[in-house]
Amino acid sequence: MFPENIGVCLCLDEIALSDGELYTVLTNARAKCQKGSLIAMVKGVKSGNVCEILKQIPLEKRKNVREVSVDMANNMEIIAASCFPSAAVVTDRFHVAKLITEAVQEIRIKHRWKAIKQENRAVKRAKKSGKKYVARTFKNGDTKKQLLARSRYLLFKPSNKWTESQKLRAEILFKKYPDIEKAYDLSMMFRNIYETAKSKTSANEQFVKWSEKVKNYNFDSFITASESVNSHKKTILNFFTNRTTNALAESFNSKIKAFRSVFRGVRDIDFFLYRVSLIFA
């Protein structure tokens, strides 16, 4: 722990050093993953244990913190709120967006498994009748199974960033599976909130409209995602004050992972942490 590195904007995240052993990492966002960025690395992610360690930092220092960015994990929100009483806890927009895109992908994957099952049955029937199975293709050359597999990446992007082949694939996909098009529209509507909302009030109004549309479409994956968004609404809306993200925490984690790969893993954790402290603390 390095209390002298504390600043007004902090990032809180978790990282696995070796064999899935998790550590909670607190960094100074203003240091931008350079020297002086590491404030603390605490073994484990249990909020009570981590809070006990972080509260060893003098209260006056902790009261000076104005923002703590976190992912959507409840334990991280608890740690941030408990240890930094004057800070606004901000849920990272990219973790929220990931939840929504996963809701879209779940619908696509369900259709893909169904297509695989249908093709397997068709292959068996062809074998029984002594014929060779030839799958039907769409105008872009994709079979149904290929269409659903190859559509994965285009569903992450807004339509104005699609390539020509992706535009054609999307046209076929949405005509064949209207529910995937609706799910895609929901995800883009959600993304647009982060792009256009200029205040908490504006964002909240748009979130309410989005939630109503989710109810109308009645997709299980989106209803679950919407419930999760609503349960984190307060910290999600805090983003629209300064538009703070947890990107620097992810960048710091990437650097730690790269450092770990250079040494082909972590054999001596204490010595590894010592080297990390020399570089980042």
C-alpha positions in Angstrom: 0.0 0.0 0.0 1.3 3.5 -1.0 -1.0 6.2 0.5 1.3 9.0 -0.9 0.0 8.1 -4.4 -3.6 8.8 -3.6 -5.4 11.5 -5.8 -8.8 12.9 -6.4 -9.8 10.4 -9.1 -9.2 6.7 -8.5 -9.8 3.4 -10.3 -10.8 0.2 -8.5 -10.5 -3.2 -10.2 -9.5 -6.8 -9.8 -6.7 -8.8 -11.4 -5.6 -12.5 -11.3 -1.9 -12.9 -10.8 -1.5 -16.7 -10.9 -3.7 -19.7 -10.8 -6.8 -17.5 -10.7 -5.7 -15.9 -7.4 -7.5 -12.5 -7.4 -6.1 -9.2 -6.1 -8.0 -5.9 -5.7 -6.1 -3.1 -7.3 -6.5 0.6 -6.5 -4.8 3.1 -8.8 -4.6 6.9 -9.3 -6.3 7.8 -12.6 -4.3 11.0 -13.0 -1.0 9.1 -13.0 -2.1 7.3 -16.2 -0.5 3.9 -15.4 3.0 5.5 -14.9 5.1 5.7 -11.8 3.0 6.8 -8.9 -0.2 5.2 -10.2 -0.3 2.2 -7.8 -2.0 3.0 -4.4 -2.7 -0.5 -3.2 -2.8 -4.2 -4.2 -4.8 -6.3 -1.7 -5.1 -10.1 -1.8 -8.7 -11.2 -2.4 -11.8 -9.3 -3.4 -14.0 -9.7 -0.3 -15.2 -6.2 0.5 -14.8 -6.5 4.2 -11.2 -7.6 4.0 -10.3 -5.0 1.4 -12.0 -2.2 3.3 -10.1 -3.2 6.5 -6.8 -2.7 4.6 -7.7 0.5 2.7 -9.0 2.2 5.8 -5.5 2.2 7.1 -5.0 5.1 4.8 -5.6 8.3 6.9 -9.3 9.4 6.7 -8.3 12.9 5.6 -6.5 11.5 2.5 -9.5 9.4 1.7 -11.9 12.3 2.1 -10.1 14.2 -0.6 -11.1 11.6 -3.2 -13.8 12.9 -5.5 -14.4 10.0 -7.9 -13.8 6.3 -7.9 -14.5 4.4 -11.1 -15.5 0.7 -10.8 -16.9 -2.2 -12.9 -20.4 -3.6 -12.2 -19.3 -5.8 -9.4 -21.2 -5.1 -6.2 -18.2 -5.7 -4.0 -16.2 -2.9 -5.8 -19.1 -0.5 -5.2 -19.2 -1.4 -1.5 -15.4 -0.9 -1.2 -15.5 2.5 -3.0 -18.5 3.9 -1.0 -17.2 2.6 2.3 -13.5 3.7 2.0 -14.0 7.0 0.2 -17.0 8.7 1.8 -16.8 12.0 -0.2 -16.4 10.3 -3.6 -18.9 9.7 -6.3 -18.8 6.0 -7.4 -18.9 5.7 -11.2 -19.8 2.5 -13.0 -17.7 2.1 -16.1 -19.7 2.6 -19.3 -17.8 -0.2 -21.1 -18.8 -2.8 -18.6 -22.4 -1.7 -18.9 -22.3 -1.7 -22.7 -20.8 -5.2 -22.6 -23.8 -6.5 -20.7 -26.1 -5.1 -23.4 -24.1 -6.5 -26.3 -24.0 -9.9 -24.5 -27.8 -9.8 -24.4 -27.9 -9.4 -28.2 -25.4 -12.2 -28.7 -27.4 -14.6 -26.5 -30.3 -14.3 -28.9 -28.0 -14.9 -31.9 -26.4 -17.9 -30.2 -29.8 -19.5 -29.5 -30.7 -19.3 -33.2 -27.2 -20.7 -34.1 -27.6 -23.8 -31.9 -31.0 -24.3 -33.4 -29.5 -24.1 -36.9 -26.7 -26.5 -36.0 -29.3 -29.0 -34.6 -31.4 -28.7 -37.8 -28.3 -29.2 -40.0 -27.3 -32.3 -38.0 -30.7 -33.8 -38.5 -30.7 -33.0 -42.2 -27.2 -34.7 -42.6 -28.6 -37.9 -40.8 -31.6 -38.0 -43.1 -29.4 -37.6 -46.2 -27.2 -40.5 -45.0 -30.1 -42.7 -44.4 -31.4 -42.1 -47.9 -27.9 -42.6 -49.4 -27.6 -39.0 -50.6 -24.9 -36.4 -50.0 -26.1 -33.5 -47.9 -25.8 -30.0 -49.5 -26.8 -27.1 -47.3 -28.8 -24.3 -48.9 -27.0 -20.9 -49.1 -28.2 -17.3 -49.1 -27.3 -14.8 -51.8 -24.0 -13.9 -50.1 -22.9 -17.6 -50.0 -23.5 -18.2 -46.3 -25.4 -21.2 -45.0 -27.9 -20.6 -42.2 -25.3 -21.8 -39.7 -22.5 -19.7 -41.2 -24.8 -16.6 -41.4 -25.4 -16.8 -37.6 -21.7 -17.4 -36.8 -20.3 -14.7 -39.1 -22.8 -12.1 -37.9 -21.2 -11.9 -34.5 -18.9 -8.9 -35.1 -21.4 -6.8 -37.1 -23.8 -6.8 -34.1 -21.2 -5.0 -32.0 -20.9 -2.1 -34.4 -23.2 0.7 -35.5 -24.5 0.2 -39.0 -22.5 3.2 -40.4 -19.3 1.3 -39.6 -20.3 -1.9 -41.4 -18.3 -3.0 -44.5 -20.2 -3.8 -47.7 -20.2 -7.6 -47.0 -21.5 -6.9 -43.4 -24.3 -4.7 -44.8 -25.4 -7.6 -47.1 -25.1 -10.1 -44.2 -27.1 -7.9 -41.9 -29.8 -7.5 -44.5 -30.1 -11.2 -44.8 -29.9 -11.8 -41.1 -32.5 -9.3 -40.1 -34.9 -10.5 -42.8 -34.5 -14.1 -41.6 -34.4 -13.3 -37.9 -36.5 -10.1 -37.1 -35.9 -10.7 -33.3 -32.2 -10.2 -33.8 -32.8 -6.9 -35.6 -35.0 -5.7 -32.7 -32.3 -6.8 -30.2 -29.6 -5.0 -32.2 -31.8 -1.8 -32.3 -32.1 -2.0 -28.5 -28.4 -2.2 -28.1 -27.8 0.7 -30.4 -30.4 2.7 -28.6 -28.6 2.0 -25.3 -25.3 3.0 -26.8 -26.8 6.2 -28.1 -27.6 7.3 -24.6 -23.9 7.4 -23.7 -23.2 9.3 -27.0 -25.9 12.0 -26.7 -26.9 12.5 -23.1 -25.3 15.7 -21.7 -26.5 15.4 -18.1 -27.8 12.9 -15.5 -31.4 14.1 -16.0 -31.2 13.7 -19.8 -29.6 10.2 -19.4 -32.1 9.1 -16.9 -35.0 10.0 -19.1 -33.5 8.1 -22.0 -32.8 5.1 -19.8 -36.5 5.0 -18.7 -37.6 5.1 -22.4 -35.1 2.3 -23.2 -36.4 0.2 -20.3 -40.0 0.6 -21.5 -39.0 -0.6 -25.0 -37.3 -3.6 -23.4 -40.5 -4.5 -21.7 -42.4 -4.2 -24.9 -40.0 -6.6 -26.8 -40.0 -9.0 -23.9 -36.6 -10.6 -24.5 -35.4 -12.5 -21.5 -31.8 -11.5 -21.9 -32.6 -7.9 -22.2 -35.1 -7.9 -19.3 -32.2 -9.3 -17.1 -29.8 -6.7 -18.4 -32.3 -3.9 -17.8 -32.9 -5.1 -14.2 -29.1 -5.0 -13.7 -28.8 -1.5 -15.2 -31.6 -0.3 -12.9 -30.0 -1.8 -9.8 -26.8 0.2 -10.7 -28.6 3.3 -11.9 -27.2 5.7 -9.4 -23.6 4.9 -10.1 -24.2 4.6 -13.9 -25.7 8.1 -13.9 -22.6 9.4 -12.1 -20.7 8.9 -15.4 -22.6 11.8 -17.0 -21.0 14.3 -14.5 -17.4 14.1 -15.8 -17.8 11.1 -18.2 -15.2 9.1 -16.2 -14.4 5.6 -17.3 -12.4 2.7 -15.8 -10.3 2.4 -18.9 -7.1 3.3 -17.0 -7.7 0.4 -14.6 -8.0 -1.9 -17.5 -4.9 -0.5 -19.0 -3.0 -1.0 -15.7 -4.2 -4.6 -15.6 -3.0 -5.1 -19.2 0.4 -3.8 -18.2 0.6 -6.2 -15.2 -0.4 -9.1 -17.4 2.2 -8.2 -20.0 4.8 -7.9 -17.2 3.8 -11.3 -15.9 4.1 -12.8 -19.4 7.7 -11.5 -19.7 8.6 -13.6 -16.7 6.5 -16.6 -18.0 4.1 -16.5 -15.0 4.4 -15.7 -11.3 6.6 -18.1 -9.3 7.2 -15.9 -6.3 4.3 -13.6 -5.6 6.0 -11.5 -3.0 8.9 -10.8 -5.3 6.6 -10.1 -8.2 4.6 -7.6 -6.2 7.9 -6.0 -5.1 8.9 -5.5 -8.7 5.4 -4.1 -9.6 5.8 -1.6 -6.7 9.2 -0.4 -8.0 7.7 0.3 -11.4 4.2 1.6 -10.6 4.4 2.9 -7.1 
